Amino acid sequence: MKLDGVVSMTAREKFASQADPELLARMRELAKTEGRQFQAVVEEAFRSYLESREAVRPREQVMAHFRDSVRRNAELYKRLAK
């Protein structure tokens, strides 16, 4: 886990999965090229994927306020559109 740009030494949990052989080969080659462990590259990919998914979705509370605002101001929006 990263804290202020520093990678902390956390416990690791083994797991088994399957992936496209070409994708795995590319990940292994990337790790080799960068002089990193394969697991570090996989963890970085996991983090990047999760961060991108979380960044795309607005928080539900924000969306609830937005919907309420649209509902309350519907008449104003219609007038402004004319």
N, C-alpha and C positions, 0 to 999 in steps of 0.2 A: 504494500500500500504506500502511496506517496503522501508525505506530509511536508509541506513547505519545500517541495522540490527534492526531498531526500527519500530514497526508497528504504522503507523499514524492513527489517528481517522478520517476516511473519511465518507462521507454521504453514506447511504445504500439505495439501490433501491429494492423494492420487485418485485418478478417475480414468475410466476407459471410454473411448468413443470411436467413431469412425468418420473418415473424411475422404474427399476426393484425393486420389493418389497424386495427381498433378499439383493440387493445392498444397499438400503436405511437402512435396518435393521443393516447391517454391519457398515455403516457410523455412525448411531446413537449409536451403541455399542462402537465404537472407541471413539466418543466424550465423552460418559459416562465414559469409562475406563480412559481416559486421563484428565477427569475433565474439559472439554472444552465445549463451546457452539457448537451446531450442525452447525450453520452458519460459525463458524471459521474453522471447518473441511472442509466444502464445499468450502469455499474460498481458503483454502490451496490446495485442490484437483484441483480447477480451475487453480490456478497459476502454479501448478506443470505440469498440462497437457499442458498449453500454452507454458511454458518454454521448455518443451521437444519437442514440435512441432517446435518451433522457432529455437532450437539448431540443429535440424536435417538438416534443409535446408541451404545450403550456400547462401550467398547474390547473387543476380542476377548479380551485377557488377563483383564479383569474378568469377562467372561462365562464363561471357562474355570474360573476360581476358583469362581464361583457354582455352575456345574454340578457341580463336584467336591464342593462343600459339600453340595449337595442329595443327591447320591449317598451320601456318607459319613453323612449324618444322616437318611436316609430313615426308619429305624426310630423315631428320636426324634420326627420329625414325625407319624408315625402315632399314637404314644402321646399326644402333645399334642392331637391332633385329637379324641380320644375324650372 
